[in-house]
Amino acid sequence: MEVYIEYVIIDNLVIDFLLLKLARKSVRIENKNLPIFLSACLGSAIAVLLPLFNLSNGFLYVVKIILGALLALLSGKFKTIREYVLCFHAFLFFTFLFGGATAAVFYFFGKDFNALDFTYNAEISLGVILAIAFSVFFLSERIIMKIYRKREIAPFIRKCEIEANGEKIRLCGLVDSGNRLYHKKTGAPIILCSPKIAENMRNKGMLLGKDGEVMVFSTVSGKSAMQIYKLEKIEIYNGQHPNTIYNVMIGFSQKDFSDDGEYDLILNSSMA
């Protein structure tokens, strides 16, 4: 197995930088590029020197753990020891994740790969390793963002049931402080539903015989309009017993609220 030193330098520099970025982002702490880059440079320099000492696999593993702790420590500021410990563990987790992903790809193509010292056959293009690294980075980053988004909105999600023409649909609604829409004539609060739910309501006959009206309202980008209808009632659950509201309108949004489908309704701020 041939190992080119330029491969080792570029591999470790890029990969350590991405791993440290992910680790700090997952803990939600200061994430500045300069200290992360300098820490990654140190990791790359040590990775070049380590093969010169001909260490056993067991001792090399211990050295790698200590090096990971040092890189995490130098990657930026920490407000508490707990932040540092979490960042270090996250760095280890993403390191193993990346190593596992790389080993799986190499195994699939029948190529040699040593996950412990991260060496591989020189005939493998450097671009392959970097492609794996960036794929793991962007996928992990997206998952981290989704997890934190779910945690942030979870306290404001409510199970709901809307009723019209005797038909019911069970949904999830988001209590949104920004939704302060009220029907001008009746003063009824207006909730918003996604196009998918609007279509479902039509298919179930919930709008038959109902006179909808077009409501014009102001937004940041100007004036907008939507079709609104009156519901018989909406039940909003915050625990075992529902809060039943009879005087409520529903407006049909022209676009979905969430790519992940966490909720289908945007509830009025008065429904908190």
Buried (B, 14 or more C-beta within 10 A) or exposed (E): EEBEEEBBBBBBBBBBBBBBBBBBBBBEBEBEEEBBBBBBBBBBEBBEEBBEEEBEEEEBEEBBEEBBBBBBEBBBEBEEEEBBBBBBBBBBBBBEBBBEBBBEBBEEEEEEBBBEBBBBEEEBEBEBBBEBBEEBBEEBBEEBEEEEBEEEBEEBBBEBBBBBBEBBBEBBBBBBEEBEBBBEEEEBBBBBBBEEBBEBBEEBEBBEEEEBEEBEEEEEEEEEEBBBBBBBBBBBBEEEEBEEBEEBBBBBBEEEBBEEEBBBBBBBBEBE
